[in-house]
Every structure is written in structure tokens, then in C-alpha cells.
């Protein structure tokens, strides 16, 4: 069977349609290739190395994350220091003051300074053996996994601790904090990390600030009450403050205080009151919660001394205190405090090592990448 021939007009229409379809297909392919190339270029730029800190790379995405955090501080600095308007066009590249400070340059320098310290911490953590991979991309992969898990747990109605989702900057610091804590624990648990002489020397240097046991303090207090608790003739707050000042001025010694307190107790006047307390060595936290202002007033005094007037707003009164007796309990024994001393020494050692590493770091900046980075 012989096929029918198309009319010349139909042939022309079919040819035009085919040509148009081919052109459209080519355009779509070109667009796809362009988008793919642009995406690859963007990914490549994000991975470009901006600088190296002791050989450890700072990639562009990492640098931009830290640079973005400097934006607000930099704007505030130039607004306060030079009266600059950060919203004015050209602000980021303008020079200000005699030193010709440029906002973009300052922000980038501050971001790099922070990154040098972060890299120093990461290198210390790696050298201590608590992690083997400190690359920024690896940290981001862990962040994405952590965020997925948190999102799934929230969707199930489960309780999570901390942030619902981490940003790049918050996750970097979260990761660093955990790694550095592991370093401190590792050093503190290592019996060979610190000599006994070093532990004892640290204990002696720090014992007054850290290991002194609280004294037992017996106190007698005299108060002037204001407001509704003072009865129908109650003082105002200002009057109560004036009255306690007048009473304190008339007290020369312990005997005078006790005579006045005894007289107030005998009168039963609601505007004045007296009370006695004993703060025991092992109950300081409870005492601070219940009688913080009184304990703070009595703590620095020796037996027989009288405090200056102090305010107790929770009970609407102004008071003065006499330390009746004080028993000194000395220091917590070194043997019991040795584990804490190890932890404190490990913390000091870590801080010193990070500072030393950051200060001595060899920083190599790739100017072609660094110079083209701007703040949006």
C-alpha cells in the first residue's frame, strides 16, 4: 500500500514545528548547563580557602559565617566612634577618622582574629585525641544530622534540651565546648598529667578563694519596719531609712547594741524588731536564699562589730547587725579537694595552651579570595 503524500502546506508546518521544538530543547539544555555551572561555581567558591591557620584551612563559607556575626558590632563601633550612618550608601568601604578605619576591613580583621582562636581550639582538641576530623564541612554535616534528629523528635512531641535548631555559628561553638570539656576531663583523669607538687602548690595559692570552709556566724539583728507591717503608725520607706541611720549613729559598741535590742524587744513596738540567727558552715546556700542581705552584711565582720544599715526589701525593713560570735573552720583538706584541683589545673592548662597556640599561629591569607569578600 502506498502512503499518501502530505500537501506542501502541511510539510512546511511540520518542518517549522520540528525546528521550534529542537530550538526549545537546545535552550532548555543550555539553561540546565548554565544553572548547573553556576551552582557548581557557587559551591566551589564556598569551599575556596580564604586563609590557613597552622596549615588548617579556613574556607569561604566558614569565613562568611563569622564575618556576618561581626556586622552589628562593626556598625555600632563606627556609629559610636565616628558618628557614622551605617545605612548610608558606601558605608562599608568608606574611611573614617584620623586612622582612616574602614568598616569592611575592621569587620574582616575581627572575624579572622576570632577564627584564629577557634582554629587554635580545634587543633588542641585534635592533638589531644578527642576528635580526628576538624574540617568545617565535617562539622556542618554533623550539624545537619543533629538538626534533622531534633526536628523529628519535636514532631513526635518529645522533649529536647537546648536549641530547637542550630545555626552554623552556634553549632561550631557547641561542638567546641563539648570537645574542650572532653580534653579537660581527659587531662584531669590522667594521674601523670600533674605532679603532686604542682597540685599542692595550686591548692595553697587558691585555698583562700576556693577551699575555705564558711565560718559559723552568730548574729543579732535590729530592724526598722516600714509599710503595712509596721502597724497603724508605720514609717514610710524613706522614714525607716532615716530612722535606722539615726539608731546606728548612736551605737558605739556591742554593749550599746544589745541594750537597744533588749529595749526594743521589751517594748513590743511593731515599727521596730530584733532577732537572732546562726549561720552554720554547711548551710550557706540555704542561708543565702533565706537571709541573703543579713549574711552579706555579717560575712566581713569580726565578733563584736556592727554592720552599716542594709535593706531587706522582701520583708520591708532596714536593719543593722551585730556579730555575736564567729567560729573559724579552716580549709577543706587537700586530699578531698585533689580531684577538683586536677580539674581546675586542667582548665588553666587548656586556656594557656589555646592562648599560646593562637598567639603563635602562622596565618596565611589568600588575598585574591579574602579581598573580594564583602558584607551584603
C-alpha positions as CSV (number, residue, x, y, z in Angstrom):
1,X,0.0,0.0,0.0
2,X,1.4,3.3,-1.0
3,X,1.3,6.1,1.7
4,X,-0.4,9.3,0.9
5,X,1.7,12.3,0.3
6,X,1.3,15.4,2.5
7,X,0.2,18.6,0.9
8,X,3.1,21.2,0.5
9,X,1.5,23.4,3.2
10,X,1.4,20.6,5.7
11,X,5.0,19.7,5.1
12,X,6.0,23.3,5.8
13,X,4.0,23.4,9.1
14,X,5.6,20.1,10.3
15,X,9.1,21.3,9.5
16,X,8.5,24.6,11.4
17,X,7.2,22.7,14.4
18,X,10.2,20.4,14.4
19,X,12.6,23.3,14.2
20,X,10.9,25.1,17.0
21,X,10.9,22.0,19.2
22,X,14.5,21.5,18.6
23,X,15.3,25.1,19.4
24,X,13.3,24.8,22.6
25,X,15.1,21.6,23.6
26,X,18.5,23.2,23.0
27,X,17.5,26.3,25.0
28,X,16.4,24.1,28.0
29,X,19.7,22.1,27.8
30,X,21.7,25.3,27.7
31,X,19.8,26.7,30.7
32,X,20.3,23.5,32.7
33,X,24.0,23.5,31.9
34,X,24.2,27.2,32.9
35,X,22.4,26.6,36.2
36,X,24.5,23.5,36.9
37,X,27.6,25.5,36.2
38,X,26.5,28.4,38.3
39,X,25.7,26.1,41.2
40,X,29.0,24.3,40.8
41,X,30.8,27.7,40.8
42,X,28.9,28.8,43.9
43,X,29.7,25.5,45.7
44,X,33.3,25.8,44.6
45,X,33.5,29.4,45.8
46,X,32.0,28.4,49.2
47,X,34.8,25.8,49.5
48,X,37.6,28.1,48.5
49,X,40.3,28.6,51.1
50,X,40.4,32.1,52.4
51,X,43.3,31.5,54.8
52,X,45.3,28.8,56.6
53,X,45.9,28.7,60.3
54,X,48.9,26.5,61.1
55,X,48.0,24.6,57.9
56,X,44.3,24.2,58.8
57,X,42.1,25.8,56.1
58,X,39.5,28.5,56.7
59,X,37.0,28.1,53.8
60,X,35.0,30.9,52.4
61,X,31.6,29.7,53.8
62,X,33.2,29.4,57.2
63,X,34.7,32.9,57.0
64,X,31.5,34.4,55.8
65,X,29.6,32.9,58.7
66,X,32.0,34.6,61.2
67,X,32.0,37.8,59.2
68,X,28.2,38.0,59.3
69,X,28.4,37.9,63.1
70,X,30.7,41.0,63.1
71,X,28.2,43.1,61.1
72,X,26.2,44.5,64.0
73,X,29.2,45.1,66.3
74,X,31.1,46.9,63.5
75,X,28.1,49.2,62.7
76,X,27.8,50.0,66.4
77,X,31.5,50.8,66.7
78,X,31.6,53.2,63.8
79,X,28.3,54.8,64.8
80,X,29.6,55.4,68.4
81,X,33.2,56.3,67.5
82,X,32.8,58.4,64.4
83,X,29.0,59.2,64.3
84,X,28.8,57.3,61.0
85,X,25.5,56.3,59.5
86,X,25.7,52.6,58.6
87,X,22.7,52.9,56.3
88,X,24.4,55.4,54.1
89,X,25.5,54.1,50.7
90,X,29.2,53.3,50.6
91,X,29.5,52.9,54.4
92,X,31.3,49.6,54.4
93,X,34.2,50.9,52.1
94,X,34.4,54.5,53.4
95,X,37.4,55.6,55.6
96,X,36.7,57.3,59.0
97,X,38.8,59.3,61.4
98,X,42.5,60.1,61.5
99,X,43.3,56.4,61.4
100,X,41.2,56.0,58.2
101,X,39.4,53.0,59.6
102,X,37.3,51.2,57.0
103,X,34.3,49.2,58.4
104,X,34.7,46.2,56.0
105,X,38.4,45.9,56.8
106,X,37.8,46.1,60.5
107,X,34.9,43.5,60.3
108,X,37.1,41.1,58.3
109,X,40.1,41.5,60.6
110,X,37.9,40.9,63.7
111,X,36.3,37.8,62.1
112,X,39.8,36.4,61.2
113,X,41.0,37.1,64.7
114,X,38.1,35.1,66.1
115,X,38.7,32.3,63.6
116,X,42.3,32.1,64.6
117,X,41.3,31.4,68.2
118,X,38.7,28.9,67.1
119,X,41.2,27.1,64.9
120,X,43.6,27.0,67.8
121,X,41.0,25.4,70.0
122,X,40.1,22.9,67.3
123,X,43.8,22.0,66.8
124,X,44.2,21.5,70.6
125,X,41.2,19.2,70.6
126,X,42.5,17.2,67.7
127,X,46.0,16.9,69.2
128,X,44.5,15.7,72.5
129,X,42.8,12.9,70.6
130,X,39.2,13.8,71.3
131,X,38.4,14.2,67.6
132,X,40.2,13.4,64.4
133,X,38.2,15.5,61.9
134,X,38.0,19.2,62.5
135,X,37.2,20.3,58.9
136,X,34.4,22.8,58.6
137,X,32.4,20.7,56.1
138,X,32.5,17.8,58.6
139,X,31.2,19.9,61.4
140,X,28.4,21.1,59.1
141,X,27.4,17.5,58.2
142,X,27.1,16.8,61.9
143,X,25.0,19.9,62.4
144,X,22.6,18.9,59.6
145,X,22.2,15.5,61.1
146,X,21.7,17.0,64.6
147,X,19.1,19.4,63.3
148,X,17.2,16.6,61.4
149,X,17.1,14.5,64.6
150,X,15.9,17.4,66.7
151,X,13.2,18.2,64.1
152,X,12.0,14.6,64.1
153,X,11.9,14.4,67.9
154,X,9.9,17.7,68.1
155,X,7.5,16.3,65.6
156,X,6.9,13.3,67.8
157,X,6.3,15.6,70.8
158,X,9.5,14.6,72.6
159,X,11.4,17.0,74.9
160,X,14.7,18.2,73.6
161,X,17.3,20.2,75.5
162,X,18.9,23.3,74.1
163,X,18.1,24.9,70.8
164,X,15.4,23.5,68.5
165,X,17.8,24.1,65.5
166,X,21.4,25.1,65.4
167,X,22.9,27.8,63.2
168,X,26.4,27.3,61.8
169,X,27.9,29.6,64.3
170,X,26.1,28.2,67.3
171,X,26.9,24.6,66.3
172,X,30.6,25.4,65.9
173,X,30.7,26.8,69.5
174,X,28.5,23.9,70.8
175,X,30.9,21.4,69.2
176,X,34.0,23.2,70.5
177,X,32.6,23.4,74.1
178,X,32.0,19.7,74.1
179,X,35.4,18.8,72.7
180,X,37.2,21.1,75.1
181,X,35.3,19.7,78.0
182,X,36.4,16.2,76.9
183,X,40.0,17.5,76.8
184,X,39.8,18.8,80.4
185,X,38.2,15.6,81.6
186,X,40.9,13.6,79.9
187,X,43.7,15.6,81.5
188,X,42.1,15.7,84.9
189,X,41.7,11.9,84.9
190,X,45.3,11.3,83.9
191,X,47.3,10.8,87.1
192,X,50.5,11.5,85.3
193,X,49.3,14.9,83.9
194,X,50.2,16.8,87.0
195,X,52.9,16.2,89.6
196,X,51.8,16.1,93.3
197,X,53.9,19.2,94.0
198,X,52.1,21.1,91.3
199,X,48.7,20.1,92.7
200,X,49.7,21.1,96.2
201,X,51.1,24.4,95.1
202,X,47.9,25.3,93.2
203,X,45.9,24.3,96.3
204,X,47.9,26.7,98.5
205,X,47.6,29.6,96.1
206,X,43.9,29.2,95.7
207,X,42.8,27.9,99.1
208,X,41.6,31.3,100.4
209,X,39.4,31.9,97.4
210,X,38.2,28.3,96.7
211,X,38.7,25.9,99.6
212,X,38.0,27.9,102.7
213,X,35.1,26.5,104.7
214,X,32.5,29.1,105.7
215,X,32.7,30.2,109.3
216,X,29.8,29.7,111.7
217,X,28.4,33.1,112.5
218,X,26.0,34.1,115.3
219,X,24.2,37.4,114.6
220,X,21.8,39.6,116.4
221,X,19.7,42.0,114.1
222,X,17.9,45.2,114.9
223,X,15.3,46.4,112.3
224,X,13.1,49.3,111.5
225,X,9.9,48.2,109.7
226,X,8.0,50.3,107.1
227,X,4.7,49.9,105.3
228,X,1.7,47.8,106.4
229,X,3.8,45.5,108.7
230,X,4.7,48.5,110.8
231,X,1.2,48.9,112.2
232,X,-1.1,52.0,112.1
233,X,1.8,54.4,112.7
234,X,4.1,52.7,110.3
235,X,7.1,54.5,108.8
236,X,7.4,55.2,105.1
237,X,10.4,53.6,103.4
238,X,12.3,56.9,103.5
239,X,11.5,57.5,107.2
240,X,12.6,53.9,108.0
241,X,15.9,54.5,106.3
242,X,16.4,57.8,108.2
243,X,15.5,56.1,111.5
244,X,17.9,53.2,111.1
245,X,20.7,55.6,110.3
246,X,19.9,57.5,113.5
247,X,19.9,54.4,115.6
248,X,23.2,53.2,114.1
249,X,24.8,56.5,114.8
250,X,24.1,56.1,118.5
251,X,25.7,52.7,118.8
252,X,29.3,52.8,119.8
253,X,29.9,49.2,120.8
254,X,28.4,45.8,121.3
255,X,27.0,46.6,124.8
256,X,25.1,49.6,123.4
257,X,23.7,47.5,120.6
258,X,22.5,44.8,123.0
259,X,20.9,47.3,125.4
260,X,19.0,48.9,122.5
261,X,17.9,45.5,121.1
262,X,16.7,44.3,124.6
263,X,14.7,47.6,125.0
264,X,13.1,47.1,121.5
265,X,12.1,43.5,122.4
266,X,10.6,44.6,125.7
267,X,8.5,47.5,124.1
268,X,6.8,45.3,121.5
269,X,6.5,48.2,119.0
270,X,5.6,46.9,115.6
271,X,7.8,49.5,113.9
272,X,10.9,48.0,115.5
273,X,12.0,44.5,115.9
274,X,15.1,42.4,116.8
275,X,16.0,38.8,116.1
276,X,18.9,36.3,116.4
277,X,20.4,34.0,113.8
278,X,23.1,31.4,113.5
279,X,24.6,30.8,110.0
280,X,26.2,27.3,110.0
281,X,29.1,26.3,107.9
282,X,27.3,23.6,106.0
283,X,24.2,25.6,105.1
284,X,25.5,28.6,103.2
285,X,23.3,28.1,100.1
286,X,20.1,27.9,102.2
287,X,21.2,30.9,104.3
288,X,21.8,33.0,101.2
289,X,18.4,32.1,99.8
290,X,16.6,32.9,103.1
291,X,18.7,35.7,104.6
292,X,21.0,37.0,101.8
293,X,21.2,40.7,102.9
294,X,21.8,39.8,106.5
295,X,24.5,37.2,105.7
296,X,26.2,39.6,103.3
297,X,26.3,42.3,106.0
298,X,27.7,39.9,108.6
299,X,30.2,38.0,106.5
300,X,33.0,40.5,106.6
301,X,32.7,41.4,110.3
302,X,34.6,40.1,113.2
303,X,32.9,39.2,116.5
304,X,31.7,42.4,118.3
305,X,31.5,44.5,115.2
306,X,28.3,46.2,114.0
307,X,27.3,46.5,110.3
308,X,26.2,49.6,108.4
309,X,22.5,49.8,107.7
310,X,21.3,47.5,105.0
311,X,18.0,47.0,103.2
312,X,15.8,43.9,103.3
313,X,13.1,44.7,100.7
314,X,11.4,41.3,100.9
315,X,10.4,41.9,104.5
316,X,10.0,45.7,104.2
317,X,12.7,46.8,106.6
318,X,16.1,48.4,107.1
319,X,18.4,46.7,109.5
320,X,21.8,46.7,111.3
321,X,23.5,43.5,112.6
322,X,25.9,42.7,115.4
323,X,28.2,39.7,115.0
324,X,27.9,38.0,118.4
325,X,30.3,35.1,117.7
326,X,32.4,33.7,114.9
327,X,33.9,30.2,114.7
328,X,36.6,29.6,112.0
329,X,36.6,26.2,110.4
330,X,39.7,26.5,108.2
331,X,40.0,24.9,104.8
332,X,38.8,21.8,103.0
333,X,41.5,19.1,103.2
334,X,43.8,18.9,100.2
335,X,43.2,15.1,100.0
336,X,39.4,15.7,99.5
337,X,39.9,18.6,97.1
338,X,42.6,16.9,94.9
339,X,40.1,15.9,92.2
340,X,38.8,19.5,92.0
341,X,42.3,20.8,91.9
342,X,43.1,18.5,88.9
343,X,40.0,19.8,87.1
344,X,41.0,23.4,87.8
345,X,44.6,22.8,86.7
346,X,43.3,21.1,83.5
347,X,41.2,24.1,82.8
348,X,44.1,26.5,83.3
349,X,46.4,24.4,81.2
350,X,43.8,24.3,78.4
351,X,43.3,28.1,78.5
352,X,47.1,28.7,78.4
353,X,47.6,26.2,75.6
354,X,44.9,27.8,73.4
355,X,46.3,31.3,74.0
356,X,49.8,30.2,73.2
357,X,48.7,28.4,70.1
358,X,46.6,31.3,68.9
359,X,49.3,33.8,69.6
360,X,52.0,31.8,67.8
361,X,49.8,30.6,64.9
362,X,51.1,31.0,61.4
363,X,48.3,32.6,59.5
364,X,48.5,32.7,55.7
365,X,45.8,34.8,53.9
366,X,44.9,34.2,50.3
367,X,44.4,37.8,49.2
368,X,42.7,37.0,45.9
369,X,39.8,35.3,47.8
370,X,40.0,37.4,51.0
371,X,39.9,40.8,49.2
372,X,36.8,40.0,47.1
373,X,34.6,39.1,50.1
374,X,32.2,41.9,51.0
375,X,29.4,42.4,53.5
376,X,26.0,42.3,51.8
